[in-house]
């Protein structure tokens, strides 16, 4: 069955960096668009970034452009989200989404 497993979240100070990973299985990963979403406390889930199957094209929310980078390794069935210059407003649960399925999420907290 389809599985998406996020990892790499944690507590980081403002200005810091984290790299999230989404390990996928149970579907043809190399043919699938993969998305990162996030849900801040008390707010709706929002799209952060996505990447096409070959990684040629990426798309970012305006709020993260220039700070976050999405990438993928199709040999490892894994998508990454490199997050730099983190801000308190980046605090959220981050979710991987592909082929109509969600991962369980990973918590990112940006606080001093």
WOBELWO-V651445 format. One line per field, one symbol per residue. psi: psi as a letter, one per 30 degrees, with the letter a starting at -180 (. if undefined). burial: I if it has 24 or more other ideal C-beta (glycine too) atoms within 12 Angstrom, else O. Layout:
psi->???
burial->???
This chain:
psi->lkkjjllflakklkfalljkkjkllgliefgkkkkklljlkgllkkkellklefgeklkkkeffkfekkklljffghkkljkjlhkleffklkkkkklhglkaflkkkkjk.
burial->OOOIIIIIIOOIOOOOOIIIIIIIOOOOIOOIIIIIIIIOOOOOOIIIIIIOOOOOOIOIIOOIOOIIIIIIOOOOIIIIIIIOOIIOOIIIIIIIIIOOOIIOIIIIIIOO
